[in-house]
Amino acid sequence: MQYIVNGSESDHRTSTGLNNRKLLMWAFLGSDSMFFGPLIATHFIHRGKSLHGPIEDIFNIPVTTISTFVLLLSSLAMVLALAGIQRGDLRSFRIWTATTALLGMVFIGFQMVEFTEFAAEGLTPRTSLFGSTFLTLTGFHGAHVTVGILWLWSIFFASFRGKIKKENSLDVEIAGLYWHFVDIVWIIIFGVVYLVGTYGVEDRLIEHASVIGRLIG
Amino acid sequence: MAHDTEEHHPATSTYLKIFVILSVMTLIEFGVFYLELNSALMTWIIFALSLAKFVLVVGFYMHLKMDDWRFRVLFVAPFIIMILIMIVLLALFSNLTR
């Protein structure tokens, strides 16, 4: 037996009763979590193994906490955009979608400033194991956020051409799922890489110096 | 057999409450970081708070709590596999590169 899902004009009849596009997005998010998990594990495996270049002591935790807060705020704006389009309130949808995209751009701005400062202090992907694993992980996350920003602006402008309306709010919901996913990935990166990773870094710097001393001596 | 896939999304007030909780948890994480705690205790506190924030965003903002159970399976199953991969990677390679 087949069913129409969510009553949307853009939806198809499916044998599962679930919308295929939403199913695809959840499957993608599940697989994407398997992409980020090993990157985080790789970063942790090589933690404290760099023999030269800066390590976690160059993190600016207060600034990163602010950028984390910005991304959390963008997630709130995203659900408000979805709630707006589900009510048929196009104005609310546009305001909150633009807010989400702008907050995402602010987050990317923070990341660009951070990467520039790190490069000035000598940390690049080529510098050390720490530089390679940290910048690969956070760089891929930043790339995901950038894709999300482009997606949000595309649905924002599509709404002016009459392509986003209450009947196909699923288009917004799917974009929202992606956006919240980049938020949850950052929640983990902030907690595990920035906070736990930096804790006790002074002790590791001392250990680091003694290892180098032994190698030289 | 009829499927009720039209999930009921929370009210705006619920979204705002979740945001306040997420913000408070982030501030607690920030505060805990500057406390002179035992490293293991601090790690577990941060892990617990990160997990709680993760569950709140996935459950309420991504509506997985209210959505069809098959979406939950589709996301949670690979997530469990991811955790297992991380544990195996850490177990195998942490010692090898020491």
Interface residues (C-beta under 8 A of the other chain):
Chain A: M1 Y3 V5 N6 G7 T16 G17 L18 N19 K22 L23 W26 A27 L29 G30 S31 S33 M34 F36 G37 P38 I40 A41 T42 F44 I45 H46 K49 I61 P62 T65 T68 F69 L72 L73 S75 L76 M78 V79 L80 L82 A83 Q86 E173 G176 L177 H180 F181 D183 I184 I187 I188 F190 G191 V192 L195 V196 T198 Y199 G200
Chain B: M1 A2 H3 T5 E6 H9 T12 Y15 L16 I18 F19 L22 S23 T26 L27 E29 F30 V32 F33 S39 M42 T43 I46 F47 L49 S50 K53 F54 V57 V58 Y61 M62 H63 D68 R70 F71 L74 F75 A77 P78 F79 I81 M82 I83 I85 M86 L89 L90 F93 S94 T97
